[in-house]
Amino acid sequence: MSDFIAAASLLIGASFMLVASLGLVRFPDLYTRMHAATKATTFGMGGVLLAAALAFGSADIAAQSALALVFLFLTAPVSAHLISRAAYRSGPHLAPNTTVDDYKPYLAEQAAAEEKEAGEDKGGPEESGPAHPSAGKVP
Amino acid sequence: MIQGAVNIALVILVISIALSFYRLAKGPTTPDRIIAADNIATNLTGVLTLFAIQTGEKVVIIAVVALTILSFVATAVYAKFLERGQIIE
């Protein structure tokens, strides 16, 4: 019985990862691709690790696969957030049919607040330098 | 039954890695390529888990944890490099 559940969970997990890579190929924009690549892949890996825990049937393998799942759930959203923020600051690259862009007015607010502060303090060292010159350039 | 499912899942994961390679080659911007490389690493952890199920080796599962952490560190360092131009300032 646990064999059957493990096989079903394995196939579901693997098909989720296939759909994630398909989304990585087909989506029009950097940010939508990141949605597909991180969320669906993490869920698929959950299915695969559950199948491993069920197929081995011992407690130490179950603990190690639970540990791997916890690390995956912790690190995948953080890396997605870091990459998307870094990619936005070096030129947005938004798809042409994007309708809502909430980050641009926030960035403009930050820049205005920083300039006002720099004007009051009579200038200190610049806090945030420019992004790397080769970031985001079309090769 | 589990071994048959492992074979099918291995084929599915290899196709998924090939699709990520397409995005790695084509991606017009650099962050596209970073996402594709991270996706390849995560799919590779799936292949490692399937290898562990197929051969019955229990010691491979801990390599899955190590590979997850390593790929996250690589992605985070590259994001810092994209944003600032250097990693340690």
Backbone of each chain as ProteinMPNN parsed JSONL, in Angstrom:
{"seq_chain_A": "MSDFIAAASLLIGASFMLVASLGLVRFPDLYTRMHAATKATTFGMGGVLLAAALAFGSADIAAQSALALVFLFLTAPVSAHLISRAAYRSGPHLAPNTTVDDYKPYLAEQAAAEEKEAGEDKGGPEESGPAHPSAGKVP", "coords_chain_A": {"N_chain_A": [[0.83, -1.221, 0.0], [1.855, 1.274, 0.865], [3.778, 1.382, -1.028], [2.288, 1.876, -3.341], [1.271, 4.435, -2.817], [3.683, 5.814, -2.698], [4.61, 5.538, -5.353], [2.594, 6.929, -6.747], [2.85, 9.52, -5.657], [5.423, 10.072, -6.501], [5.146, 10.192, -9.312], [3.363, 12.311, -9.584], [4.893, 14.395, -8.484], [7.087, 14.476, -10.272], [5.788, 15.172, -12.653], [4.878, 17.71, -11.985], [7.337, 19.039, -11.889], [8.045, 18.88, -14.538], [6.099, 20.469, -15.732], [6.793, 22.877, -14.583], [9.296, 23.431, -15.8], [8.415, 23.624, -18.38], [6.875, 25.929, -18.198], [8.966, 27.672, -17.69], [10.107, 27.802, -20.196], [8.082, 28.87, -21.776], [6.902, 31.234, -20.784], [6.353, 34.847, -21.024], [7.97, 36.702, -19.703], [10.54, 37.828, -17.419], [9.821, 37.782, -14.693], [7.47, 36.295, -14.516], [8.484, 33.886, -15.369], [10.066, 33.3, -13.215], [8.164, 32.847, -11.225], [7.078, 30.381, -12.193], [9.351, 28.708, -12.141], [10.238, 28.589, -9.463], [8.03, 28.089, -7.678], [6.499, 25.826, -8.645], [8.491, 23.93, -8.992], [9.44, 23.59, -6.385], [7.21, 22.443, -5.155], [7.001, 20.077, -6.654], [9.384, 18.816, -5.931], [8.782, 18.334, -3.304], [6.892, 16.264, -3.58], [8.56, 14.259, -4.686], [10.442, 13.856, -2.65], [8.771, 12.973, -0.609], [8.021, 10.542, -1.715], [10.485, 9.233, -1.624], [10.882, 9.046, 1.137], [8.756, 7.341, 1.789], [9.366, 5.059, 0.284], [11.744, 4.076, 1.322], [11.167, 3.684, 4.014], [12.343, 3.882, 6.521], [13.183, 5.61, 9.571], [15.324, 7.404, 9.665], [15.873, 8.124, 7.049], [13.477, 9.368, 6.437], [13.646, 11.563, 8.139], [15.862, 12.889, 7.047], [14.941, 13.515, 4.473], [12.819, 15.153, 5.134], [14.261, 17.247, 6.23], [15.612, 18.15, 3.929], [13.406, 19.076, 2.501], [12.527, 21.162, 4.14], [14.696, 22.928, 3.96], [14.546, 23.533, 1.23], [12.05, 24.813, 1.057], [12.635, 27.043, 2.577], [14.738, 28.338, 1.208], [14.164, 28.713, -1.528], [12.095, 30.803, -1.996], [13.488, 33.033, -0.977], [15.758, 33.271, -2.629], [14.483, 33.749, -5.049], [13.282, 36.234, -4.535], [15.565, 37.845, -4.14], [16.822, 37.717, -6.655], [14.854, 38.812, -8.324], [14.619, 41.399, -7.332], [17.206, 42.407, -7.771], [17.251, 42.186, -10.54], [15.249, 43.972, -11.258], [16.307, 46.424, -10.5], [18.335, 46.815, -12.296], [17.278, 47.816, -14.771], [14.03, 47.251, -15.863], [12.869, 45.225, -17.643], [10.207, 44.438, -18.227], [7.37, 42.58, -19.492], [5.652, 43.355, -22.588], [2.833, 43.375, -22.33], [2.297, 44.082, -19.701], [0.373, 45.365, -17.001], [0.26, 46.431, -14.401], [2.506, 48.087, -12.342], [3.896, 48.179, -9.472], [6.234, 48.725, -8.209], [7.735, 50.788, -9.237], [6.769, 53.481, -8.5], [7.341, 53.251, -5.774], [10.123, 53.013, -5.74], [10.744, 55.509, -6.785], [9.834, 57.142, -4.752], [11.618, 56.386, -2.699], [14.029, 57.268, -3.79], [13.57, 60.018, -3.861], [13.295, 60.581, -1.135], [15.81, 59.912, -0.247], [17.371, 61.798, -1.558], [16.497, 64.131, -0.385], [17.373, 63.746, 2.212], [20.109, 63.634, 1.837], [20.567, 66.205, 1.007], [20.022, 67.602, 3.357], [21.921, 66.633, 5.167], [24.247, 67.619, 4.205], [25.658, 65.993, 2.525], [27.098, 62.797, 2.559], [29.15, 59.863, 2.223], [28.166, 58.138, -0.741], [25.485, 55.914, -0.565], [24.247, 53.746, -2.034], [25.668, 52.334, -4.724], [25.987, 52.362, -8.368], [24.501, 49.751, -10.383], [26.193, 46.803, -11.528], [28.016, 47.285, -14.538], [27.672, 45.381, -16.59], [25.297, 44.186, -16.043], [22.314, 42.697, -16.949], [22.464, 43.364, -19.611], [21.755, 42.911, -23.061], [23.192, 40.138, -24.528]], "CA_chain_A": [[0.0, 0.0, 0.0], [2.724, 2.456, 0.885], [4.427, 1.358, -2.328], [1.414, 2.519, -4.309], [1.25, 5.877, -2.522], [4.986, 6.37, -3.08], [4.672, 5.638, -6.811], [1.697, 8.007, -7.181], [3.445, 10.802, -5.277], [6.595, 10.289, -7.356], [4.73, 10.607, -10.649], [2.792, 13.659, -9.49], [5.989, 15.339, -8.291], [7.873, 14.609, -11.496], [5.032, 15.914, -13.66], [4.909, 19.129, -11.612], [8.611, 19.639, -12.28], [8.034, 19.039, -15.991], [5.269, 21.639, -16.039], [7.57, 24.053, -14.183], [10.278, 23.737, -16.839], [7.666, 24.073, -19.552], [6.568, 27.334, -17.96], [10.204, 28.43, -17.839], [10.36, 27.999, -21.614], [7.01, 29.505, -22.54], [6.353, 32.484, -20.274], [6.901, 35.961, -21.789], [8.634, 37.729, -18.928], [11.461, 37.309, -16.42], [9.192, 37.599, -13.386], [6.545, 35.161, -14.611], [9.306, 32.68, -15.418], [10.514, 32.998, -11.866], [7.012, 32.2, -10.596], [6.984, 28.976, -12.59], [10.523, 27.918, -11.81], [10.448, 28.334, -8.045], [6.901, 27.512, -6.944], [6.117, 24.481, -9.082], [9.607, 23.02, -8.755], [9.481, 23.268, -4.958], [6.129, 21.495, -4.863], [7.35, 18.789, -7.238], [10.416, 18.187, -5.104], [8.093, 17.808, -2.13], [6.345, 14.959, -3.935], [9.643, 13.29, -4.886], [11.039, 13.534, -1.343], [7.796, 12.149, 0.105], [8.128, 9.197, -2.263], [11.715, 8.626, -1.112], [10.667, 8.689, 2.536], [7.854, 6.188, 1.855], [9.947, 3.865, -0.325], [12.75, 3.5, 2.205], [10.431, 3.19, 5.156], [13.053, 3.992, 7.799], [12.961, 6.927, 10.17], [16.394, 8.371, 9.433], [15.679, 8.668, 5.693], [12.349, 10.294, 6.503], [14.126, 12.798, 8.764], [16.737, 13.618, 6.121], [14.177, 14.106, 3.375], [12.081, 16.285, 5.704], [15.234, 18.336, 6.334], [15.818, 18.699, 2.585], [12.216, 19.828, 2.126], [12.503, 22.416, 4.908], [15.671, 23.836, 3.36], [14.046, 23.979, -0.069], [10.978, 25.782, 1.281], [13.187, 28.279, 3.112], [15.687, 29.057, 0.367], [13.685, 29.06, -2.861], [11.506, 32.143, -2.093], [14.478, 34.079, -0.713], [16.581, 33.481, -3.813], [13.636, 34.369, -6.071], [13.125, 37.644, -4.211], [16.833, 38.536, -4.378], [17.074, 37.836, -8.091], [13.911, 39.725, -8.981], [14.946, 42.773, -6.949], [18.415, 42.804, -8.491], [16.938, 42.332, -11.961], [14.445, 45.168, -11.472], [17.092, 47.635, -10.362], [19.185, 47.036, -13.459], [16.421, 47.847, -15.955], [12.938, 46.362, -15.481], [12.593, 44.092, -18.538], [8.836, 43.94, -18.089], [6.756, 42.172, -20.752], [4.892, 44.484, -23.145], [1.442, 43.457, -21.91], [2.187, 44.274, -18.258], [-0.506, 46.494, -16.732], [0.48, 47.02, -13.086], [3.896, 48.107, -11.9], [3.804, 48.869, -8.19], [7.539, 48.962, -7.602], [8.353, 52.001, -9.751], [6.542, 54.641, -7.626], [8.028, 53.054, -4.498], [11.527, 53.353, -5.951], [10.85, 56.955, -6.957], [9.705, 57.703, -3.395], [12.869, 56.145, -1.984], [15.064, 58.14, -4.334], [13.286, 61.391, -3.444], [13.583, 60.69, 0.296], [17.261, 59.875, -0.081], [17.947, 63.069, -2.001], [16.202, 65.165, 0.61], [18.244, 63.508, 3.359], [21.484, 64.0, 1.465], [20.626, 67.659, 0.979], [20.035, 68.112, 4.73], [23.155, 66.257, 5.856], [25.36, 68.178, 3.438], [26.35, 64.974, 1.739], [28.098, 61.881, 3.077], [29.469, 58.943, 1.109], [26.992, 57.585, -1.425], [25.19, 54.608, 0.035], [24.064, 52.658, -2.993], [26.317, 52.645, -5.999], [25.265, 51.866, -9.552], [24.601, 48.314, -10.598], [27.337, 46.42, -12.335], [27.739, 47.726, -15.911], [27.252, 44.334, -17.513], [24.098, 43.517, -15.541], [21.075, 42.845, -17.697], [22.629, 43.804, -20.995], [21.514, 41.834, -24.014], [24.547, 39.735, -25.001]], "C_chain_A": [[0.852, 1.253, 0.0], [3.53, 2.532, -0.403], [3.6, 2.115, -3.374], [1.363, 4.028, -4.102], [2.561, 6.522, -2.94], [5.077, 6.541, -4.592], [3.796, 6.778, -7.32], [2.307, 9.364, -6.877], [4.649, 11.123, -6.142], [6.191, 10.805, -8.729], [4.139, 12.008, -10.635], [3.898, 14.692, -9.351], [6.796, 15.556, -9.558], [7.106, 15.379, -12.562], [4.92, 17.381, -13.304], [6.211, 19.772, -12.031], [8.688, 19.801, -13.795], [7.235, 20.271, -16.387], [6.001, 22.926, -15.666], [8.582, 24.421, -15.259], [9.593, 24.175, -18.121], [7.285, 25.54, -19.42], [7.789, 28.208, -18.105], [10.51, 28.714, -19.308], [9.347, 28.957, -22.218], [6.575, 30.862, -22.034], [7.041, 33.682, -20.904], [7.89, 36.827, -21.034], [9.537, 37.082, -17.898], [10.744, 36.94, -15.139], [8.198, 36.451, -13.4], [7.311, 33.845, -14.699], [9.774, 32.283, -14.039], [9.402, 32.37, -11.046], [7.006, 30.714, -10.883], [8.145, 28.183, -12.021], [10.616, 27.639, -10.324], [9.268, 27.61, -7.422], [6.647, 26.069, -7.338], [7.237, 23.486, -8.831], [9.681, 22.623, -7.284], [8.398, 22.25, -4.599], [6.433, 20.119, -5.434], [8.397, 18.059, -6.433], [9.817, 17.652, -3.827], [7.522, 16.421, -2.395], [7.421, 13.893, -4.065], [10.248, 12.879, -3.55], [10.087, 12.71, -0.497], [7.862, 10.714, -0.39], [9.375, 8.498, -1.76], [11.527, 8.181, 0.328], [9.782, 7.442, 2.654], [8.526, 4.927, 1.331], [10.991, 3.237, 0.578], [12.131, 2.956, 3.476], [11.147, 3.283, 6.478], [13.016, 5.424, 8.282], [14.072, 7.901, 9.836], [16.301, 8.955, 8.025], [14.532, 9.655, 5.672], [12.787, 11.622, 7.106], [14.992, 13.582, 7.796], [15.955, 14.226, 4.971], [13.301, 15.245, 3.873], [12.994, 17.487, 5.855], [15.466, 18.99, 4.976], [14.618, 19.542, 2.161], [12.146, 21.159, 2.853], [13.489, 23.418, 4.315], [15.175, 24.376, 2.032], [12.97, 25.036, 0.105], [11.528, 27.095, 1.806], [13.955, 29.042, 2.055], [15.12, 29.471, -0.981], [12.997, 30.433, -2.921], [12.517, 33.258, -1.872], [15.32, 34.341, -1.955], [15.763, 34.112, -4.932], [13.474, 35.86, -5.814], [14.399, 38.425, -4.511], [17.071, 38.753, -5.862], [16.125, 38.839, -8.718], [14.192, 41.164, -8.583], [16.19, 43.261, -7.679], [18.127, 43.018, -9.964], [16.124, 43.591, -12.203], [15.308, 46.408, -11.418], [18.029, 47.876, -11.532], [18.339, 46.991, -14.72], [15.316, 46.831, -15.844], [12.71, 45.138, -16.36], [11.186, 43.55, -18.369], [8.285, 43.583, -19.452], [5.871, 43.294, -21.271], [3.445, 44.539, -22.699], [1.313, 43.484, -20.394], [1.316, 45.482, -17.981], [-0.179, 47.182, -15.411], [1.956, 46.954, -12.758], [3.927, 48.893, -10.599], [5.151, 49.276, -7.642], [8.128, 50.292, -8.055], [8.044, 53.229, -8.903], [7.214, 54.5, -6.274], [9.501, 53.431, -4.624], [11.709, 54.855, -6.112], [10.746, 57.67, -5.609], [10.998, 57.572, -2.623], [13.948, 57.087, -2.456], [14.847, 59.573, -3.886], [13.622, 61.585, -1.969], [15.078, 60.714, 0.542], [17.897, 61.188, -0.475], [17.704, 64.15, -0.988], [17.119, 65.023, 1.808], [19.655, 63.921, 3.054], [21.64, 65.506, 1.43], [20.713, 68.235, 2.381], [21.358, 67.824, 5.407], [24.373, 66.913, 5.262], [26.246, 67.082, 2.904], [27.311, 64.129, 2.545], [28.504, 60.999, 1.919], [28.197, 58.331, 0.551], [26.733, 56.182, -0.911], [25.093, 53.509, -1.01], [24.667, 53.056, -4.317], [25.516, 52.103, -7.162], [25.424, 50.364, -9.662], [25.781, 48.038, -11.518], [27.061, 46.74, -13.8], [27.294, 46.617, -16.856], [25.993, 43.646, -17.051], [22.942, 43.756, -16.49], [21.245, 43.294, -19.12], [22.361, 42.63, -21.914], [22.855, 41.458, -24.632], [24.646, 39.7, -26.515]], "O_chain_A": [[0.606, 2.183, -0.768], [3.923, 3.619, -0.827], [4.132, 2.883, -4.175], [1.405, 4.803, -5.058], [2.572, 7.633, -3.469], [5.563, 7.566, -5.07], [4.199, 7.514, -8.221], [2.292, 10.259, -7.721], [4.886, 12.281, -6.484], [6.802, 11.734, -9.255], [4.374, 12.8, -11.548], [3.866, 15.735, -10.004], [7.151, 16.688, -9.886], [7.702, 16.161, -13.302], [4.872, 18.228, -14.196], [6.218, 20.918, -12.481], [9.315, 20.738, -14.291], [7.641, 21.027, -17.27], [5.855, 23.946, -16.34], [8.719, 25.596, -15.6], [10.123, 25.0, -18.865], [7.356, 26.302, -20.385], [7.697, 29.342, -18.576], [11.102, 29.743, -19.633], [9.697, 29.77, -23.074], [5.93, 31.6, -22.779], [8.204, 33.573, -21.292], [8.594, 37.622, -21.656], [9.337, 35.923, -17.534], [11.025, 35.895, -14.553], [8.084, 35.713, -12.422], [6.867, 32.82, -14.181], [9.871, 31.099, -13.716], [9.654, 31.462, -10.254], [6.941, 29.888, -9.973], [7.946, 27.097, -11.475], [11.036, 26.547, -9.942], [9.459, 26.624, -6.71], [6.584, 25.187, -6.481], [6.978, 22.33, -8.496], [9.951, 21.465, -6.963], [8.64, 21.315, -3.837], [6.162, 19.104, -4.792], [8.328, 16.842, -6.262], [10.273, 16.634, -3.305], [7.639, 15.518, -1.567], [7.238, 12.761, -3.618], [10.536, 11.702, -3.33], [10.525, 11.839, 0.255], [7.773, 9.775, 0.401], [9.341, 7.297, -1.493], [11.949, 7.089, 0.71], [10.02, 6.588, 3.508], [8.295, 3.84, 1.861], [11.125, 2.014, 0.615], [12.52, 1.894, 3.961], [10.621, 2.81, 7.486], [12.837, 6.348, 7.489], [13.823, 9.102, 9.729], [16.606, 10.129, 7.814], [14.593, 10.667, 4.974], [12.361, 12.684, 6.651], [14.881, 14.806, 7.719], [16.263, 15.334, 4.533], [13.055, 16.201, 3.138], [12.569, 18.621, 5.637], [15.512, 20.215, 4.867], [14.781, 20.593, 1.541], [11.757, 22.17, 2.269], [13.178, 24.602, 4.179], [15.363, 25.555, 1.735], [12.963, 26.042, -0.606], [10.967, 28.154, 1.525], [13.854, 30.267, 1.99], [15.546, 30.485, -1.535], [13.294, 31.19, -3.845], [12.425, 34.312, -2.501], [15.572, 35.494, -2.302], [16.287, 34.927, -5.691], [13.52, 36.663, -6.746], [14.345, 39.525, -5.063], [17.473, 39.838, -6.282], [16.539, 39.638, -9.558], [14.025, 42.07, -9.401], [16.229, 44.397, -8.154], [18.686, 43.924, -10.581], [16.28, 44.227, -13.245], [15.095, 47.348, -12.183], [18.474, 49.003, -11.749], [18.631, 46.227, -15.64], [15.606, 45.639, -15.737], [12.376, 44.08, -15.827], [10.985, 42.336, -18.367], [8.663, 44.184, -20.457], [5.385, 44.107, -20.484], [2.856, 45.62, -22.68], [0.337, 42.971, -19.847], [1.473, 46.518, -18.629], [-0.326, 48.399, -15.305], [2.586, 45.903, -12.879], [3.977, 50.123, -10.611], [5.225, 50.081, -6.714], [8.942, 50.875, -7.338], [8.969, 53.981, -8.596], [7.619, 55.497, -5.677], [10.063, 54.081, -3.743], [12.698, 55.419, -5.643], [11.447, 58.647, -5.345], [11.436, 58.517, -1.969], [14.697, 57.645, -1.653], [15.804, 60.278, -3.567], [14.167, 62.62, -1.585], [15.566, 61.431, 1.416], [18.838, 61.652, 0.169], [18.569, 64.99, -0.74], [17.592, 66.014, 2.364], [20.336, 64.495, 3.904], [22.695, 66.038, 1.773], [21.393, 69.238, 2.596], [21.874, 68.665, 6.143], [25.465, 66.756, 5.808], [27.465, 67.239, 2.841], [28.24, 64.658, 3.154], [28.244, 61.329, 0.761], [27.26, 58.041, 1.295], [27.646, 55.36, -0.831], [25.756, 52.476, -0.907], [24.22, 54.009, -4.955], [24.484, 51.46, -6.968], [26.355, 49.778, -9.109], [26.29, 48.933, -12.193], [25.952, 46.484, -14.268], [26.601, 46.893, -17.835], [25.633, 42.607, -17.606], [22.623, 44.903, -16.803], [20.253, 43.584, -19.79], [22.696, 41.49, -21.592], [23.566, 42.301, -25.179], [25.706, 39.384, -27.056]]}, "seq_chain_B": "MIQGAVNIALVILVISIALSFYRLAKGPTTPDRIIAADNIATNLTGVLTLFAIQTGEKVVIIAVVALTILSFVATAVYAKFLERGQIIE", "coords_chain_B": {"N_chain_B": [[6.526, -2.122, -8.418], [7.314, 0.403, -7.602], [9.801, 0.673, -8.793], [9.287, 0.777, -11.527], [7.861, 3.199, -11.608], [9.926, 4.855, -10.832], [11.617, 4.716, -13.057], [10.014, 5.925, -15.056], [9.708, 8.466, -13.923], [12.339, 9.336, -13.95], [12.811, 9.676, -16.697], [11.006, 11.775, -17.181], [12.116, 13.81, -15.589], [14.575, 14.212, -16.844], [13.793, 15.204, -19.314], [12.739, 17.592, -18.365], [15.058, 18.87, -17.45], [16.337, 19.241, -19.895], [14.619, 21.112, -21.098], [15.093, 23.281, -19.407], [17.715, 23.789, -20.076], [17.365, 24.85, -22.571], [16.269, 27.359, -21.95], [18.438, 28.352, -20.59], [20.316, 28.648, -22.601], [19.032, 30.424, -24.325], [17.943, 32.647, -22.938], [17.28, 36.046, -22.875], [18.21, 37.933, -20.988], [20.556, 38.26, -18.215], [19.561, 37.475, -15.544], [17.596, 35.627, -16.328], [19.143, 33.441, -17.08], [20.278, 32.788, -14.649], [18.076, 31.913, -13.188], [17.43, 29.669, -14.71], [19.679, 28.049, -14.29], [19.493, 27.579, -11.53], [17.115, 26.163, -11.521], [17.907, 23.892, -12.949], [19.675, 22.81, -11.07], [17.92, 22.177, -8.964], [16.246, 20.292, -10.209], [18.187, 18.389, -10.566], [18.643, 17.546, -7.963], [16.293, 16.145, -7.634], [16.765, 14.043, -9.425], [18.899, 12.825, -8.114], [17.616, 11.901, -5.798], [15.905, 10.008, -6.936], [17.809, 8.24, -7.879], [18.751, 7.32, -5.46], [16.504, 5.919, -4.55], [16.375, 3.949, -6.481], [18.753, 2.413, -6.357], [18.866, 1.84, -3.686], [20.704, 2.945, -1.954], [21.362, 4.5, 1.051], [22.836, 6.702, 1.685], [22.829, 8.734, -0.086], [20.857, 10.573, 0.213], [21.515, 12.618, 1.93], [23.141, 14.144, 0.412], [21.378, 15.517, -1.132], [20.411, 17.524, 0.534], [22.772, 19.019, 0.861], [23.254, 19.876, -1.77], [21.028, 21.489, -2.255], [21.464, 23.618, -0.444], [23.902, 24.632, -1.41], [23.239, 25.485, -4.006], [21.459, 27.514, -3.413], [23.148, 29.335, -2.109], [24.866, 30.025, -4.183], [23.073, 31.304, -5.953], [22.249, 33.474, -4.376], [24.65, 34.875, -4.022], [25.179, 35.595, -6.645], [23.038, 37.283, -7.111], [23.667, 39.397, -5.386], [25.976, 40.281, -6.647], [24.937, 41.169, -9.089], [23.49, 43.333, -8.155], [25.235, 45.094, -6.819], [27.778, 45.06, -7.989], [30.051, 44.161, -6.749], [31.0, 41.555, -4.466], [31.84, 41.389, -1.779], [32.071, 44.132, 0.221]], "CA_chain_B": [[5.781, -0.949, -8.907], [8.055, 1.634, -7.368], [10.92, 0.782, -9.729], [8.724, 1.267, -12.794], [7.571, 4.629, -11.445], [11.215, 5.566, -10.81], [12.117, 4.855, -14.429], [9.223, 6.936, -15.764], [10.007, 9.782, -13.359], [13.671, 9.731, -14.419], [12.674, 10.217, -18.049], [10.329, 13.075, -17.085], [13.032, 14.819, -15.046], [15.614, 14.527, -17.825], [13.159, 16.121, -20.272], [12.619, 18.894, -17.718], [16.389, 19.482, -17.467], [16.614, 19.679, -21.26], [13.886, 22.358, -21.315], [15.796, 24.356, -18.701], [18.903, 24.11, -20.857], [16.954, 25.741, -23.653], [16.18, 28.715, -21.425], [19.8, 28.77, -20.238], [21.003, 29.075, -23.816], [18.373, 31.477, -25.074], [17.496, 33.736, -22.089], [17.882, 37.287, -23.344], [18.908, 38.676, -19.948], [21.336, 37.419, -17.312], [18.765, 36.8, -14.516], [16.963, 34.44, -16.908], [20.082, 32.327, -17.032], [20.455, 32.384, -13.251], [16.905, 31.115, -12.81], [17.52, 28.374, -15.375], [20.706, 27.25, -13.626], [18.928, 27.142, -10.256], [16.131, 25.135, -11.824], [18.639, 22.673, -13.282], [20.212, 22.249, -9.827], [16.84, 21.56, -8.194], [15.874, 19.051, -10.899], [19.25, 17.418, -10.332], [18.399, 16.926, -6.661], [15.266, 15.134, -7.852], [17.384, 12.872, -10.049], [19.68, 12.166, -7.066], [16.684, 11.165, -4.934], [15.453, 8.828, -7.676], [18.939, 7.32, -7.878], [18.776, 6.685, -4.137], [15.416, 4.932, -4.471], [16.581, 2.835, -7.401], [19.819, 1.524, -5.924], [18.752, 1.495, -2.276], [21.767, 3.556, -1.161], [20.738, 5.477, 1.942], [23.738, 7.8, 1.995], [22.737, 9.769, -1.118], [19.812, 11.554, 0.531], [22.079, 13.79, 2.592], [23.709, 14.985, -0.647], [20.295, 16.377, -1.609], [20.412, 18.718, 1.399], [23.96, 19.822, 0.569], [23.115, 20.509, -3.086], [20.05, 22.576, -2.131], [22.078, 24.769, 0.215], [24.918, 25.185, -2.289], [22.641, 26.219, -5.124], [20.907, 28.76, -2.882], [24.242, 30.279, -1.844], [25.339, 30.526, -5.476], [22.098, 32.253, -6.481], [22.258, 34.69, -3.565], [25.879, 35.61, -4.318], [25.064, 36.209, -7.953], [22.114, 38.413, -7.006], [24.423, 40.498, -4.79], [26.883, 40.788, -7.656], [24.126, 41.935, -10.04], [22.967, 44.58, -7.621], [26.244, 46.02, -6.341], [29.013, 45.084, -8.761], [31.057, 43.356, -6.078], [30.314, 40.677, -3.541], [32.194, 41.803, -0.417], [32.511, 45.517, 0.077]], "C_chain_B": [[6.58, 0.327, -8.727], [9.193, 1.776, -8.365], [10.454, 1.241, -11.099], [8.426, 2.748, -12.722], [8.856, 5.436, -11.431], [11.751, 5.74, -12.222], [11.365, 5.932, -15.189], [9.567, 8.33, -15.266], [11.382, 10.257, -13.775], [13.604, 10.317, -15.813], [12.052, 11.605, -18.008], [11.293, 14.147, -16.603], [14.12, 15.174, -16.044], [15.053, 15.442, -18.909], [13.061, 17.517, -19.676], [13.962, 19.613, -17.666], [16.726, 19.985, -18.865], [15.884, 20.975, -21.574], [14.551, 23.526, -20.613], [17.07, 24.747, -19.436], [18.564, 25.038, -22.022], [16.87, 27.179, -23.154], [17.554, 29.239, -21.041], [20.54, 29.276, -21.465], [20.377, 30.332, -24.391], [18.225, 32.754, -24.267], [18.073, 35.095, -22.426], [18.609, 38.074, -22.271], [19.645, 37.707, -19.027], [20.499, 36.769, -16.2], [17.969, 35.598, -15.043], [17.868, 33.234, -16.793], [20.313, 31.857, -15.611], [19.305, 31.505, -12.81], [16.984, 29.74, -13.446], [18.544, 27.483, -14.696], [20.21, 26.736, -12.278], [17.906, 26.036, -10.452], [16.798, 23.82, -12.181], [19.17, 22.017, -12.017], [19.111, 21.552, -9.029], [16.355, 20.279, -8.871], [16.916, 17.972, -10.685], [19.119, 16.782, -8.958], [17.286, 15.897, -6.758], [15.836, 13.864, -8.458], [18.202, 12.101, -9.026], [18.783, 11.34, -6.148], [16.199, 9.896, -5.629], [16.551, 7.782, -7.758], [19.007, 6.586, -6.549], [17.683, 5.633, -4.011], [15.749, 3.713, -5.324], [17.639, 1.872, -6.89], [19.716, 1.143, -4.461], [19.845, 2.049, -1.41], [21.164, 4.635, -0.272], [21.573, 6.737, 2.075], [23.581, 8.953, 1.015], [21.781, 10.876, -0.709], [20.413, 12.799, 1.184], [22.75, 14.703, 1.569], [22.653, 15.916, -1.226], [20.25, 17.665, -0.802], [21.566, 19.626, 1.037], [23.814, 20.551, -0.757], [22.112, 21.65, -3.046], [20.687, 23.825, -1.538], [23.086, 25.43, -0.707], [24.313, 25.995, -3.423], [22.016, 27.517, -4.647], [22.006, 29.787, -2.657], [24.754, 30.869, -3.153], [24.38, 31.565, -6.039], [22.12, 33.56, -5.707], [23.494, 35.532, -3.863], [25.778, 36.289, -5.678], [24.107, 37.384, -7.941], [22.815, 39.624, -6.402], [25.356, 41.122, -5.817], [26.146, 41.621, -8.688], [23.768, 43.288, -9.485], [24.078, 45.575, -7.327], [27.491, 46.089, -7.209], [30.165, 44.417, -8.059], [30.363, 42.64, -4.933], [30.585, 41.1, -2.11], [32.711, 43.224, -0.504], [33.137, 46.053, 1.355]], "O_chain_B": [[6.541, 1.223, -9.571], [9.525, 2.897, -8.753], [11.147, 2.01, -11.765], [8.706, 3.484, -13.669], [8.9, 6.555, -11.942], [12.283, 6.799, -12.554], [11.968, 6.753, -15.88], [9.705, 9.265, -16.055], [11.59, 11.459, -13.941], [14.248, 11.326, -16.101], [12.502, 12.511, -18.709], [11.302, 15.26, -17.129], [14.553, 16.325, -16.092], [15.742, 16.349, -19.376], [13.27, 18.511, -20.372], [14.013, 20.833, -17.821], [17.336, 21.045, -19.009], [16.44, 21.851, -22.236], [14.58, 24.637, -21.143], [17.462, 25.913, -19.419], [19.361, 25.892, -22.409], [17.329, 28.106, -23.822], [17.813, 30.438, -21.152], [21.31, 30.233, -21.375], [21.082, 31.21, -24.888], [18.361, 33.844, -24.821], [19.28, 35.285, -22.272], [19.537, 38.818, -22.587], [19.4, 36.501, -19.048], [20.709, 35.588, -15.925], [17.697, 34.659, -14.295], [17.423, 32.138, -16.451], [20.522, 30.667, -15.377], [19.504, 30.487, -12.147], [16.647, 28.744, -12.806], [18.31, 26.284, -14.539], [20.473, 25.588, -11.917], [17.832, 25.094, -9.663], [16.332, 22.753, -11.779], [19.124, 20.793, -11.895], [19.327, 20.472, -8.48], [16.081, 19.288, -8.194], [16.591, 16.786, -10.627], [19.445, 15.607, -8.79], [17.313, 14.886, -6.055], [15.461, 12.755, -8.077], [18.216, 10.87, -9.044], [19.134, 10.224, -5.764], [16.092, 8.841, -5.005], [16.277, 6.582, -7.713], [19.282, 5.387, -6.504], [17.908, 4.572, -3.43], [15.446, 2.582, -4.946], [17.463, 0.656, -6.97], [20.4, 0.22, -4.019], [19.938, 1.683, -0.238], [20.535, 5.572, -0.763], [21.062, 7.757, 2.54], [24.129, 10.032, 1.239], [21.872, 11.994, -1.216], [19.894, 13.903, 1.019], [22.914, 15.897, 1.818], [22.981, 16.981, -1.75], [20.077, 18.753, -1.351], [21.399, 20.839, 0.914], [24.203, 21.714, -0.87], [22.301, 22.667, -3.714], [20.495, 24.935, -2.034], [23.132, 26.657, -0.789], [24.814, 27.067, -3.763], [22.027, 28.514, -5.369], [21.834, 30.966, -2.968], [25.042, 32.063, -3.232], [24.817, 32.597, -6.548], [22.023, 34.636, -6.298], [23.407, 36.757, -3.949], [26.234, 37.42, -5.849], [24.31, 38.366, -8.654], [22.593, 40.752, -6.843], [25.514, 42.342, -5.859], [26.646, 42.658, -9.124], [23.735, 44.28, -10.213], [23.905, 46.773, -7.552], [28.202, 47.093, -7.168], [31.177, 44.124, -8.696], [29.292, 43.046, -4.483], [29.658, 41.167, -1.302], [33.676, 43.497, -1.219], [33.56, 47.208, 1.397]]}, "name": "protein", "num_of_chains": 2, "seq": "MSDFIAAASLLIGASFMLVASLGLVRFPDLYTRMHAATKATTFGMGGVLLAAALAFGSADIAAQSALALVFLFLTAPVSAHLISRAAYRSGPHLAPNTTVDDYKPYLAEQAAAEEKEAGEDKGGPEESGPAHPSAGKVPMIQGAVNIALVILVISIALSFYRLAKGPTTPDRIIAADNIATNLTGVLTLFAIQTGEKVVIIAVVALTILSFVATAVYAKFLERGQIIE"}
